[in-house]
Amino acid sequence: MQYTYTPKGTCSKQMIIDIDEVNETIKSVKIVGGCPGNTVGVSKLVEGRKIKDVIEMLKGIPCGMKGTSCPDQLSKALEEIINK
C-alpha cells in the first residue's frame, strides 16, 4: 500500500512510502525536495527493512538547528502508518 506524507520543518516537500503490509517492511520511499544525495541515500538504505527497525534508526536525527530532519520526518510518517 502506498502512503503520502507531508514533512514539517524540513526542505523536503513530500514523502511517498510504499509498504508491504504483510511483512511490515518498506518496499520503497521517494522523498520530493530536500538534499538529493541524502534523500536518495536514506531511501535506498531503508528499502526492504522492517518498519519498526527504521523508526528506531531514524527517530530524533536533527538537521542543523531545525530540531528535525528528513530521516526524522520519515520516522514520523512510518509511526503514523503503523498507528492507523
PDB file with SEQRES, HELIX, SHEET and CRYST1 records, atoms N, CA, C and O in Angstrom:
SEQRES   1 A   84  MET GLN TYR THR TYR THR PRO LYS GLY THR CYS SER LYS          
SEQRES   2 A   84  GLN MET ILE ILE ASP ILE ASP GLU VAL ASN GLU THR ILE          
SEQRES   3 A   84  LYS SER VAL LYS ILE VAL GLY GLY CYS PRO GLY ASN THR          
SEQRES   4 A   84  VAL GLY VAL SER LYS LEU VAL GLU GLY ARG LYS ILE LYS          
SEQRES   5 A   84  ASP VAL ILE GLU MET LEU LYS GLY ILE PRO CYS GLY MET          
SEQRES   6 A   84  LYS GLY THR SER CYS PRO ASP GLN LEU SER LYS ALA LEU          
SEQRES   7 A   84  GLU GLU ILE ILE ASN LYS                                      
HELIX    1 AA1 PRO A   36  VAL A   46  1                                  11    
HELIX    2 AA2 ILE A   51  LEU A   58  1                                   8    
HELIX    3 AA3 CYS A   70  ILE A   82  1                                  13    
SHEET    1 AA1 3 GLN A   2  TYR A   5  0                                        
SHEET    2 AA1 3 SER A  12  ASP A  20 -1                                        
SHEET    3 AA1 3 THR A  25  GLY A  33 -1                                        
CRYST1    1.000    1.000    1.000  90.00  90.00  90.00 P 1           1          
ATOM      1  N   MET A   1       0.839  -1.168   0.000  1.00  0.00           N  
ATOM      2  CA  MET A   1       0.000   0.000   0.000  1.00  0.00           C  
ATOM      3  C   MET A   1       0.892   1.242   0.000  1.00  0.00           C  
ATOM      4  O   MET A   1       1.955   1.258   0.620  1.00  0.00           O  
ATOM      5  N   GLN A   2       0.447   2.263  -0.695  1.00  0.00           N  
ATOM      6  CA  GLN A   2       1.243   3.482  -0.807  1.00  0.00           C  
ATOM      7  C   GLN A   2       0.651   4.583   0.075  1.00  0.00           C  
ATOM      8  O   GLN A   2      -0.561   4.789   0.115  1.00  0.00           O  
ATOM      9  N   TYR A   3       1.539   5.278   0.773  1.00  0.00           N  
ATOM     10  CA  TYR A   3       1.153   6.375   1.646  1.00  0.00           C  
ATOM     11  C   TYR A   3       1.893   7.632   1.229  1.00  0.00           C  
ATOM     12  O   TYR A   3       3.025   7.566   0.752  1.00  0.00           O  
ATOM     13  N   THR A   4       1.247   8.781   1.411  1.00  0.00           N  
ATOM     14  CA  THR A   4       1.869  10.074   1.143  1.00  0.00           C  
ATOM     15  C   THR A   4       1.883  10.867   2.446  1.00  0.00           C  
ATOM     16  O   THR A   4       0.884  10.937   3.163  1.00  0.00           O  
ATOM     17  N   TYR A   5       3.038  11.463   2.733  1.00  0.00           N  
ATOM     18  CA  TYR A   5       3.223  12.216   3.975  1.00  0.00           C  
ATOM     19  C   TYR A   5       3.827  13.572   3.628  1.00  0.00           C  
ATOM     20  O   TYR A   5       4.708  13.667   2.774  1.00  0.00           O  
ATOM     21  N   THR A   6       3.349  14.616   4.294  1.00  0.00           N  
ATOM     22  CA  THR A   6       3.908  15.950   4.118  1.00  0.00           C  
ATOM     23  C   THR A   6       4.780  16.273   5.326  1.00  0.00           C  
ATOM     24  O   THR A   6       4.268  16.482   6.426  1.00  0.00           O  
ATOM     25  N   PRO A   7       6.112  16.313   5.122  1.00  0.00           N  
ATOM     26  CA  PRO A   7       7.024  16.589   6.238  1.00  0.00           C  
ATOM     27  C   PRO A   7       6.874  18.022   6.762  1.00  0.00           C  
ATOM     28  O   PRO A   7       6.459  18.924   6.033  1.00  0.00           O  
ATOM     29  N   LYS A   8       7.214  18.208   8.015  1.00  0.00           N  
ATOM     30  CA  LYS A   8       7.149  19.523   8.648  1.00  0.00           C  
ATOM     31  C   LYS A   8       8.543  19.915   9.137  1.00  0.00           C  
ATOM     32  O   LYS A   8       9.225  19.119   9.782  1.00  0.00           O  
ATOM     33  N   GLY A   9       8.963  21.143   8.827  1.00  0.00           N  
ATOM     34  CA  GLY A   9      10.225  21.653   9.336  1.00  0.00           C  
ATOM     35  C   GLY A   9      11.452  21.223   8.568  1.00  0.00           C  
ATOM     36  O   GLY A   9      12.569  21.354   9.069  1.00  0.00           O  
ATOM     37  N   THR A  10      11.269  20.702   7.341  1.00  0.00           N  
ATOM     38  CA  THR A  10      12.405  20.273   6.519  1.00  0.00           C  
ATOM     39  C   THR A  10      12.309  20.879   5.130  1.00  0.00           C  
ATOM     40  O   THR A  10      11.292  21.466   4.761  1.00  0.00           O  
ATOM     41  N   CYS A  11      13.378  20.729   4.368  1.00  0.00           N  
ATOM     42  CA  CYS A  11      13.398  21.199   2.980  1.00  0.00           C  
ATOM     43  C   CYS A  11      12.567  20.302   2.067  1.00  0.00           C  
ATOM     44  O   CYS A  11      12.068  20.757   1.038  1.00  0.00           O  
ATOM     45  N   SER A  12      12.417  19.050   2.433  1.00  0.00           N  
ATOM     46  CA  SER A  12      11.624  18.137   1.600  1.00  0.00           C  
ATOM     47  C   SER A  12      10.152  18.526   1.681  1.00  0.00           C  
ATOM     48  O   SER A  12       9.692  19.050   2.695  1.00  0.00           O  
ATOM     49  N   LYS A  13       9.426  18.264   0.606  1.00  0.00           N  
ATOM     50  CA  LYS A  13       8.032  18.689   0.494  1.00  0.00           C  
ATOM     51  C   LYS A  13       7.039  17.538   0.616  1.00  0.00           C  
ATOM     52  O   LYS A  13       5.888  17.740   1.004  1.00  0.00           O  
ATOM     53  N   GLN A  14       7.491  16.323   0.280  1.00  0.00           N  
ATOM     54  CA  GLN A  14       6.579  15.190   0.286  1.00  0.00           C  
ATOM     55  C   GLN A  14       7.369  13.889   0.374  1.00  0.00           C  
ATOM     56  O   GLN A  14       8.489  13.789  -0.125  1.00  0.00           O  
ATOM     57  N   MET A  15       6.761  12.896   1.019  1.00  0.00           N  
ATOM     58  CA  MET A  15       7.341  11.557   1.090  1.00  0.00           C  
ATOM     59  C   MET A  15       6.286  10.570   0.611  1.00  0.00           C  
ATOM     60  O   MET A  15       5.155  10.559   1.099  1.00  0.00           O  
ATOM     61  N   ILE A  16       6.675   9.747  -0.346  1.00  0.00           N  
ATOM     62  CA  ILE A  16       5.783   8.722  -0.883  1.00  0.00           C  
ATOM     63  C   ILE A  16       6.373   7.382  -0.464  1.00  0.00           C  
ATOM     64  O   ILE A  16       7.467   7.009  -0.888  1.00  0.00           O  
ATOM     65  N   ILE A  17       5.638   6.671   0.367  1.00  0.00           N  
ATOM     66  CA  ILE A  17       6.148   5.456   1.003  1.00  0.00           C  
ATOM     67  C   ILE A  17       5.292   4.277   0.575  1.00  0.00           C  
ATOM     68  O   ILE A  17       4.071   4.294   0.732  1.00  0.00           O  
ATOM     69  N   ASP A  18       5.938   3.256   0.035  1.00  0.00           N  
ATOM     70  CA  ASP A  18       5.248   2.042  -0.374  1.00  0.00           C  
ATOM     71  C   ASP A  18       5.589   0.949   0.626  1.00  0.00           C  
ATOM     72  O   ASP A  18       6.757   0.615   0.825  1.00  0.00           O  
ATOM     73  N   ILE A  19       4.554   0.392   1.254  1.00  0.00           N  
ATOM     74  CA  ILE A  19       4.707  -0.558   2.354  1.00  0.00           C  
ATOM     75  C   ILE A  19       4.213  -1.945   1.946  1.00  0.00           C  
ATOM     76  O   ILE A  19       3.197  -2.080   1.264  1.00  0.00           O  
ATOM     77  N   ASP A  20       4.937  -2.958   2.369  1.00  0.00           N  
ATOM     78  CA  ASP A  20       4.463  -4.342   2.282  1.00  0.00           C  
ATOM     79  C   ASP A  20       3.802  -4.624   3.626  1.00  0.00           C  
ATOM     80  O   ASP A  20       4.480  -4.895   4.617  1.00  0.00           O  
ATOM     81  N   GLU A  21       2.474  -4.558   3.650  1.00  0.00           N  
ATOM     82  CA  GLU A  21       1.748  -4.684   4.916  1.00  0.00           C  
ATOM     83  C   GLU A  21       1.852  -6.084   5.525  1.00  0.00           C  
ATOM     84  O   GLU A  21       1.836  -6.228   6.748  1.00  0.00           O  
ATOM     85  N   VAL A  22       1.956  -7.092   4.700  1.00  0.00           N  
ATOM     86  CA  VAL A  22       2.031  -8.474   5.197  1.00  0.00           C  
ATOM     87  C   VAL A  22       3.318  -8.676   5.993  1.00  0.00           C  
ATOM     88  O   VAL A  22       3.290  -9.225   7.095  1.00  0.00           O  
ATOM     89  N   ASN A  23       4.438  -8.236   5.438  1.00  0.00           N  
ATOM     90  CA  ASN A  23       5.741  -8.427   6.085  1.00  0.00           C  
ATOM     91  C   ASN A  23       6.171  -7.242   6.946  1.00  0.00           C  
ATOM     92  O   ASN A  23       7.225  -7.285   7.581  1.00  0.00           O  
ATOM     93  N   GLU A  24       5.356  -6.180   6.970  1.00  0.00           N  
ATOM     94  CA  GLU A  24       5.663  -4.964   7.728  1.00  0.00           C  
ATOM     95  C   GLU A  24       7.030  -4.394   7.354  1.00  0.00           C  
ATOM     96  O   GLU A  24       7.826  -4.016   8.213  1.00  0.00           O  
ATOM     97  N   THR A  25       7.275  -4.346   6.037  1.00  0.00           N  
ATOM     98  CA  THR A  25       8.536  -3.809   5.537  1.00  0.00           C  
ATOM     99  C   THR A  25       8.271  -2.656   4.574  1.00  0.00           C  
ATOM    100  O   THR A  25       7.151  -2.442   4.109  1.00  0.00           O  
ATOM    101  N   ILE A  26       9.344  -1.925   4.294  1.00  0.00           N  
ATOM    102  CA  ILE A  26       9.287  -0.807   3.362  1.00  0.00           C  
ATOM    103  C   ILE A  26       9.712  -1.302   1.987  1.00  0.00           C  
ATOM    104  O   ILE A  26      10.815  -1.821   1.816  1.00  0.00           O  
ATOM    105  N   LYS A  27       8.827  -1.139   1.010  1.00  0.00           N  
ATOM    106  CA  LYS A  27       9.161  -1.529  -0.362  1.00  0.00           C  
ATOM    107  C   LYS A  27       9.978  -0.424  -1.036  1.00  0.00           C  
ATOM    108  O   LYS A  27      10.977  -0.698  -1.700  1.00  0.00           O  
ATOM    109  N   SER A  28       9.538   0.838  -0.856  1.00  0.00           N  
ATOM    110  CA  SER A  28      10.271   1.956  -1.442  1.00  0.00           C  
ATOM    111  C   SER A  28       9.873   3.261  -0.766  1.00  0.00           C  
ATOM    112  O   SER A  28       8.809   3.372  -0.157  1.00  0.00           O  
ATOM    113  N   VAL A  29      10.759   4.242  -0.893  1.00  0.00           N  
ATOM    114  CA  VAL A  29      10.494   5.589  -0.390  1.00  0.00           C  
ATOM    115  C   VAL A  29      10.980   6.567  -1.444  1.00  0.00           C  
ATOM    116  O   VAL A  29      12.089   6.432  -1.963  1.00  0.00           O  
ATOM    117  N   LYS A  30      10.154   7.549  -1.759  1.00  0.00           N  
ATOM    118  CA  LYS A  30      10.574   8.638  -2.635  1.00  0.00           C  
ATOM    119  C   LYS A  30      10.370   9.923  -1.850  1.00  0.00           C  
ATOM    120  O   LYS A  30       9.266  10.216  -1.392  1.00  0.00           O  
ATOM    121  N   ILE A  31      11.446  10.686  -1.700  1.00  0.00           N  
ATOM    122  CA  ILE A  31      11.381  11.953  -0.983  1.00  0.00           C  
ATOM    123  C   ILE A  31      11.505  13.067  -2.010  1.00  0.00           C  
ATOM    124  O   ILE A  31      12.496  13.148  -2.736  1.00  0.00           O  
ATOM    125  N   VAL A  32      10.490  13.927  -2.066  1.00  0.00           N  
ATOM    126  CA  VAL A  32      10.454  15.030  -3.021  1.00  0.00           C  
ATOM    127  C   VAL A  32      11.002  16.270  -2.335  1.00  0.00           C  
ATOM    128  O   VAL A  32      10.505  16.682  -1.287  1.00  0.00           O  
ATOM    129  N   GLY A  33      12.032  16.864  -2.933  1.00  0.00           N  
ATOM    130  CA  GLY A  33      12.674  18.031  -2.336  1.00  0.00           C  
ATOM    131  C   GLY A  33      13.779  17.590  -1.387  1.00  0.00           C  
ATOM    132  O   GLY A  33      14.068  16.399  -1.264  1.00  0.00           O  
ATOM    133  N   GLY A  34      14.381  18.539  -0.732  1.00  0.00           N  
ATOM    134  CA  GLY A  34      15.474  18.209   0.187  1.00  0.00           C  
ATOM    135  C   GLY A  34      16.791  18.054  -0.545  1.00  0.00           C  
ATOM    136  O   GLY A  34      16.875  18.349  -1.737  1.00  0.00           O  
ATOM    137  N   CYS A  35      17.804  17.604   0.139  1.00  0.00           N  
ATOM    138  CA  CYS A  35      19.137  17.402  -0.426  1.00  0.00           C  
ATOM    139  C   CYS A  35      19.146  16.070  -1.181  1.00  0.00           C  
ATOM    140  O   CYS A  35      19.048  15.015  -0.556  1.00  0.00           O  
ATOM    141  N   PRO A  36      19.261  16.098  -2.504  1.00  0.00           N  
ATOM    142  CA  PRO A  36      19.108  14.875  -3.302  1.00  0.00           C  
ATOM    143  C   PRO A  36      19.992  13.714  -2.873  1.00  0.00           C  
ATOM    144  O   PRO A  36      19.507  12.586  -2.787  1.00  0.00           O  
ATOM    145  N   GLY A  37      21.244  13.944  -2.605  1.00  0.00           N  
ATOM    146  CA  GLY A  37      22.125  12.851  -2.212  1.00  0.00           C  
ATOM    147  C   GLY A  37      21.681  12.194  -0.928  1.00  0.00           C  
ATOM    148  O   GLY A  37      21.683  10.969  -0.811  1.00  0.00           O  
ATOM    149  N   ASN A  38      21.300  13.013   0.040  1.00  0.00           N  
ATOM    150  CA  ASN A  38      20.855  12.471   1.333  1.00  0.00           C  
ATOM    151  C   ASN A  38      19.518  11.769   1.225  1.00  0.00           C  
ATOM    152  O   ASN A  38      19.347  10.677   1.767  1.00  0.00           O  
ATOM    153  N   THR A  39      18.564  12.378   0.534  1.00  0.00           N  
ATOM    154  CA  THR A  39      17.232  11.781   0.472  1.00  0.00           C  
ATOM    155  C   THR A  39      17.227  10.491  -0.338  1.00  0.00           C  
ATOM    156  O   THR A  39      16.542   9.535   0.026  1.00  0.00           O  
ATOM    157  N   VAL A  40      17.978  10.454  -1.425  1.00  0.00           N  
ATOM    158  CA  VAL A  40      18.070   9.215  -2.208  1.00  0.00           C  
ATOM    159  C   VAL A  40      18.809   8.152  -1.389  1.00  0.00           C  
ATOM    160  O   VAL A  40      18.422   6.984  -1.392  1.00  0.00           O  
ATOM    161  N   GLY A  41      19.863   8.554  -0.694  1.00  0.00           N  
ATOM    162  CA  GLY A  41      20.621   7.621   0.138  1.00  0.00           C  
ATOM    163  C   GLY A  41      19.767   7.010   1.233  1.00  0.00           C  
ATOM    164  O   GLY A  41      19.794   5.797   1.439  1.00  0.00           O  
ATOM    165  N   VAL A  42      19.009   7.841   1.939  1.00  0.00           N  
ATOM    166  CA  VAL A  42      18.128   7.341   3.002  1.00  0.00           C  
ATOM    167  C   VAL A  42      17.097   6.389   2.405  1.00  0.00           C  
ATOM    168  O   VAL A  42      16.823   5.327   2.964  1.00  0.00           O  
ATOM    169  N   SER A  43      16.535   6.774   1.275  1.00  0.00           N  
ATOM    170  CA  SER A  43      15.523   5.933   0.618  1.00  0.00           C  
ATOM    171  C   SER A  43      16.072   4.554   0.296  1.00  0.00           C  
ATOM    172  O   SER A  43      15.409   3.548   0.552  1.00  0.00           O  
ATOM    173  N   LYS A  44      17.262   4.495  -0.258  1.00  0.00           N  
ATOM    174  CA  LYS A  44      17.874   3.208  -0.615  1.00  0.00           C  
ATOM    175  C   LYS A  44      18.213   2.380   0.619  1.00  0.00           C  
ATOM    176  O   LYS A  44      18.076   1.157   0.606  1.00  0.00           O  
ATOM    177  N   LEU A  45      18.653   3.042   1.678  1.00  0.00           N  
ATOM    178  CA  LEU A  45      19.050   2.325   2.890  1.00  0.00           C  
ATOM    179  C   LEU A  45      17.881   1.699   3.641  1.00  0.00           C  
ATOM    180  O   LEU A  45      18.065   0.709   4.348  1.00  0.00           O  
ATOM    181  N   VAL A  46      16.679   2.261   3.498  1.00  0.00           N  
ATOM    182  CA  VAL A  46      15.542   1.726   4.240  1.00  0.00           C  
ATOM    183  C   VAL A  46      14.736   0.679   3.465  1.00  0.00           C  
ATOM    184  O   VAL A  46      13.917  -0.029   4.052  1.00  0.00           O  
ATOM    185  N   GLU A  47      14.959   0.577   2.169  1.00  0.00           N  
ATOM    186  CA  GLU A  47      14.220  -0.396   1.358  1.00  0.00           C  
ATOM    187  C   GLU A  47      14.454  -1.822   1.862  1.00  0.00           C  
ATOM    188  O   GLU A  47      15.589  -2.236   2.092  1.00  0.00           O  
ATOM    189  N   GLY A  48      13.358  -2.558   2.026  1.00  0.00           N  
ATOM    190  CA  GLY A  48      13.427  -3.948   2.458  1.00  0.00           C  
ATOM    191  C   GLY A  48      13.528  -4.139   3.961  1.00  0.00           C  
ATOM    192  O   GLY A  48      13.495  -5.271   4.444  1.00  0.00           O  
ATOM    193  N   ARG A  49      13.650  -3.053   4.705  1.00  0.00           N  
ATOM    194  CA  ARG A  49      13.786  -3.158   6.163  1.00  0.00           C  
ATOM    195  C   ARG A  49      12.422  -3.135   6.854  1.00  0.00           C  
ATOM    196  O   ARG A  49      11.437  -2.637   6.310  1.00  0.00           O  
ATOM    197  N   LYS A  50      12.396  -3.682   8.056  1.00  0.00           N  
ATOM    198  CA  LYS A  50      11.193  -3.661   8.882  1.00  0.00           C  
ATOM    199  C   LYS A  50      10.882  -2.217   9.292  1.00  0.00           C  
ATOM    200  O   LYS A  50      11.780  -1.448   9.636  1.00  0.00           O  
ATOM    201  N   ILE A  51       9.613  -1.871   9.250  1.00  0.00           N  
ATOM    202  CA  ILE A  51       9.182  -0.512   9.580  1.00  0.00           C  
ATOM    203  C   ILE A  51       9.641  -0.110  10.979  1.00  0.00           C  
ATOM    204  O   ILE A  51      10.178   0.983  11.159  1.00  0.00           O  
ATOM    205  N   LYS A  52       9.440  -0.964  11.957  1.00  0.00           N  
ATOM    206  CA  LYS A  52       9.807  -0.625  13.339  1.00  0.00           C  
ATOM    207  C   LYS A  52      11.311  -0.414  13.489  1.00  0.00           C  
ATOM    208  O   LYS A  52      11.738   0.442  14.264  1.00  0.00           O  
ATOM    209  N   ASP A  53      12.117  -1.180  12.762  1.00  0.00           N  
ATOM    210  CA  ASP A  53      13.576  -1.008  12.814  1.00  0.00           C  
ATOM    211  C   ASP A  53      13.985   0.349  12.249  1.00  0.00           C  
ATOM    212  O   ASP A  53      14.874   1.008  12.788  1.00  0.00           O  
ATOM    213  N   VAL A  54      13.338   0.760  11.170  1.00  0.00           N  
ATOM    214  CA  VAL A  54      13.662   2.048  10.544  1.00  0.00           C  
ATOM    215  C   VAL A  54      13.262   3.195  11.463  1.00  0.00           C  
ATOM    216  O   VAL A  54      13.991   4.180  11.577  1.00  0.00           O  
ATOM    217  N   ILE A  55      12.124   3.078  12.112  1.00  0.00           N  
ATOM    218  CA  ILE A  55      11.707   4.121  13.061  1.00  0.00           C  
ATOM    219  C   ILE A  55      12.765   4.284  14.149  1.00  0.00           C  
ATOM    220  O   ILE A  55      13.179   5.405  14.446  1.00  0.00           O  
ATOM    221  N   GLU A  56      13.198   3.195  14.735  1.00  0.00           N  
ATOM    222  CA  GLU A  56      14.225   3.245  15.787  1.00  0.00           C  
ATOM    223  C   GLU A  56      15.523   3.872  15.286  1.00  0.00           C  
ATOM    224  O   GLU A  56      16.170   4.639  15.999  1.00  0.00           O  
ATOM    225  N   MET A  57      15.894   3.539  14.053  1.00  0.00           N  
ATOM    226  CA  MET A  57      17.145   4.015  13.480  1.00  0.00           C  
ATOM    227  C   MET A  57      17.130   5.526  13.206  1.00  0.00           C  
ATOM    228  O   MET A  57      18.132   6.205  13.429  1.00  0.00           O  
ATOM    229  N   LEU A  58      15.999   6.049  12.723  1.00  0.00           N  
ATOM    230  CA  LEU A  58      15.958   7.417  12.216  1.00  0.00           C  
ATOM    231  C   LEU A  58      15.353   8.444  13.167  1.00  0.00           C  
ATOM    232  O   LEU A  58      15.585   9.643  13.015  1.00  0.00           O  
ATOM    233  N   LYS A  59      14.583   7.984  14.138  1.00  0.00           N  
ATOM    234  CA  LYS A  59      13.868   8.902  15.021  1.00  0.00           C  
ATOM    235  C   LYS A  59      14.825   9.804  15.795  1.00  0.00           C  
ATOM    236  O   LYS A  59      15.781   9.342  16.419  1.00  0.00           O  
ATOM    237  N   GLY A  60      14.537  11.109  15.736  1.00  0.00           N  
ATOM    238  CA  GLY A  60      15.297  12.073  16.524  1.00  0.00           C  
ATOM    239  C   GLY A  60      16.542  12.632  15.857  1.00  0.00           C  
ATOM    240  O   GLY A  60      17.238  13.444  16.467  1.00  0.00           O  
ATOM    241  N   ILE A  61      16.848  12.233  14.635  1.00  0.00           N  
ATOM    242  CA  ILE A  61      18.026  12.775  13.950  1.00  0.00           C  
ATOM    243  C   ILE A  61      17.746  14.230  13.569  1.00  0.00           C  
ATOM    244  O   ILE A  61      16.766  14.504  12.876  1.00  0.00           O  
ATOM    245  N   PRO A  62      18.593  15.171  14.013  1.00  0.00           N  
ATOM    246  CA  PRO A  62      18.381  16.578  13.668  1.00  0.00           C  
ATOM    247  C   PRO A  62      19.135  16.983  12.401  1.00  0.00           C  
ATOM    248  O   PRO A  62      20.068  16.305  11.970  1.00  0.00           O  
ATOM    249  N   CYS A  63      18.712  18.093  11.821  1.00  0.00           N  
ATOM    250  CA  CYS A  63      19.425  18.704  10.693  1.00  0.00           C  
ATOM    251  C   CYS A  63      19.709  20.147  11.103  1.00  0.00           C  
ATOM    252  O   CYS A  63      18.811  20.989  11.118  1.00  0.00           O  
ATOM    253  N   GLY A  64      20.948  20.415  11.429  1.00  0.00           N  
ATOM    254  CA  GLY A  64      21.296  21.753  11.895  1.00  0.00           C  
ATOM    255  C   GLY A  64      20.516  22.108  13.145  1.00  0.00           C  
ATOM    256  O   GLY A  64      20.422  21.315  14.082  1.00  0.00           O  
ATOM    257  N   MET A  65      19.964  23.295  13.151  1.00  0.00           N  
ATOM    258  CA  MET A  65      19.215  23.785  14.316  1.00  0.00           C  
ATOM    259  C   MET A  65      17.703  23.591  14.151  1.00  0.00           C  
ATOM    260  O   MET A  65      16.924  24.138  14.932  1.00  0.00           O  
ATOM    261  N   LYS A  66      17.287  22.829  13.159  1.00  0.00           N  
ATOM    262  CA  LYS A  66      15.860  22.669  12.863  1.00  0.00           C  
ATOM    263  C   LYS A  66      15.117  21.839  13.902  1.00  0.00           C  
ATOM    264  O   LYS A  66      13.910  22.009  14.071  1.00  0.00           O  
ATOM    265  N   GLY A  67      15.811  20.948  14.600  1.00  0.00           N  
ATOM    266  CA  GLY A  67      15.140  20.084  15.557  1.00  0.00           C  
ATOM    267  C   GLY A  67      14.507  18.859  14.922  1.00  0.00           C  
ATOM    268  O   GLY A  67      13.953  18.010  15.621  1.00  0.00           O  
ATOM    269  N   THR A  68      14.585  18.764  13.619  1.00  0.00           N  
ATOM    270  CA  THR A  68      14.096  17.598  12.885  1.00  0.00           C  
ATOM    271  C   THR A  68      14.944  17.464  11.624  1.00  0.00           C  
ATOM    272  O   THR A  68      15.859  18.257  11.399  1.00  0.00           O  
ATOM    273  N   SER A  69      14.644  16.477  10.818  1.00  0.00           N  
ATOM    274  CA  SER A  69      15.379  16.250   9.578  1.00  0.00           C  
ATOM    275  C   SER A  69      14.508  15.388   8.672  1.00  0.00           C  
ATOM    276  O   SER A  69      13.450  14.918   9.091  1.00  0.00           O  
ATOM    277  N   CYS A  70      14.941  15.181   7.448  1.00  0.00           N  
ATOM    278  CA  CYS A  70      14.206  14.278   6.553  1.00  0.00           C  
ATOM    279  C   CYS A  70      14.140  12.857   7.132  1.00  0.00           C  
ATOM    280  O   CYS A  70      13.069  12.250   7.110  1.00  0.00           O  
ATOM    281  N   PRO A  71      15.251  12.308   7.649  1.00  0.00           N  
ATOM    282  CA  PRO A  71      15.150  10.986   8.265  1.00  0.00           C  
ATOM    283  C   PRO A  71      14.185  10.964   9.461  1.00  0.00           C  
ATOM    284  O   PRO A  71      13.409  10.020   9.610  1.00  0.00           O  
ATOM    285  N   ASP A  72      14.229  11.996  10.309  1.00  0.00           N  
ATOM    286  CA  ASP A  72      13.329  12.074  11.451  1.00  0.00           C  
ATOM    287  C   ASP A  72      11.880  12.154  10.983  1.00  0.00           C  
ATOM    288  O   ASP A  72      11.006  11.501  11.552  1.00  0.00           O  
ATOM    289  N   GLN A  73      11.626  12.947   9.956  1.00  0.00           N  
ATOM    290  CA  GLN A  73      10.268  13.059   9.430  1.00  0.00           C  
ATOM    291  C   GLN A  73       9.799  11.742   8.810  1.00  0.00           C  
ATOM    292  O   GLN A  73       8.617  11.407   8.891  1.00  0.00           O  
ATOM    293  N   LEU A  74      10.707  11.003   8.198  1.00  0.00           N  
ATOM    294  CA  LEU A  74      10.357   9.687   7.678  1.00  0.00           C  
ATOM    295  C   LEU A  74       9.934   8.772   8.829  1.00  0.00           C  
ATOM    296  O   LEU A  74       8.978   8.008   8.695  1.00  0.00           O  
ATOM    297  N   SER A  75      10.634   8.847   9.947  1.00  0.00           N  
ATOM    298  CA  SER A  75      10.245   8.020  11.103  1.00  0.00           C  
ATOM    299  C   SER A  75       8.854   8.408  11.597  1.00  0.00           C  
ATOM    300  O   SER A  75       8.080   7.540  11.999  1.00  0.00           O  
ATOM    301  N   LYS A  76       8.529   9.700  11.573  1.00  0.00           N  
ATOM    302  CA  LYS A  76       7.198  10.153  11.986  1.00  0.00           C  
ATOM    303  C   LYS A  76       6.123   9.647  11.022  1.00  0.00           C  
ATOM    304  O   LYS A  76       5.040   9.243  11.444  1.00  0.00           O  
ATOM    305  N   ALA A  77       6.431   9.675   9.734  1.00  0.00           N  
ATOM    306  CA  ALA A  77       5.493   9.152   8.735  1.00  0.00           C  
ATOM    307  C   ALA A  77       5.245   7.666   8.970  1.00  0.00           C  
ATOM    308  O   ALA A  77       4.105   7.208   8.907  1.00  0.00           O  
ATOM    309  N   LEU A  78       6.301   6.921   9.236  1.00  0.00           N  
ATOM    310  CA  LEU A  78       6.168   5.479   9.471  1.00  0.00           C  
ATOM    311  C   LEU A  78       5.386   5.195  10.757  1.00  0.00           C  
ATOM    312  O   LEU A  78       4.624   4.230  10.819  1.00  0.00           O  
ATOM    313  N   GLU A  79       5.572   6.026  11.772  1.00  0.00           N  
ATOM    314  CA  GLU A  79       4.791   5.868  13.003  1.00  0.00           C  
ATOM    315  C   GLU A  79       3.311   6.077  12.730  1.00  0.00           C  
ATOM    316  O   GLU A  79       2.468   5.342  13.246  1.00  0.00           O  
ATOM    317  N   GLU A  80       2.993   7.084  11.915  1.00  0.00           N  
ATOM    318  CA  GLU A  80       1.599   7.318  11.544  1.00  0.00           C  
ATOM    319  C   GLU A  80       1.023   6.100  10.834  1.00  0.00           C  
ATOM    320  O   GLU A  80      -0.110   5.698  11.096  1.00  0.00           O  
ATOM    321  N   ILE A  81       1.803   5.523   9.942  1.00  0.00           N  
ATOM    322  CA  ILE A  81       1.347   4.362   9.174  1.00  0.00           C  
ATOM    323  C   ILE A  81       1.035   3.188  10.099  1.00  0.00           C  
ATOM    324  O   ILE A  81      -0.021   2.568   9.973  1.00  0.00           O  
ATOM    325  N   ILE A  82       1.934   2.878  11.019  1.00  0.00           N  
ATOM    326  CA  ILE A  82       1.706   1.692  11.855  1.00  0.00           C  
ATOM    327  C   ILE A  82       0.643   1.941  12.937  1.00  0.00           C  
ATOM    328  O   ILE A  82       0.079   0.990  13.479  1.00  0.00           O  
ATOM    329  N   ASN A  83       0.373   3.210  13.250  1.00  0.00           N  
ATOM    330  CA  ASN A  83      -0.641   3.514  14.263  1.00  0.00           C  
ATOM    331  C   ASN A  83      -2.046   3.627  13.684  1.00  0.00           C  
ATOM    332  O   ASN A  83      -3.004   3.853  14.423  1.00  0.00           O  
ATOM    333  N   LYS A  84      -2.175   3.473  12.375  1.00  0.00           N  
ATOM    334  CA  LYS A  84      -3.514   3.540  11.751  1.00  0.00           C  
ATOM    335  C   LYS A  84      -4.241   2.243  11.927  1.00  0.00           C  
ATOM    336  O   LYS A  84      -5.376   2.106  11.472  1.00  0.00           O  
TER     337      LYS A  84                                                      
END                                                                             
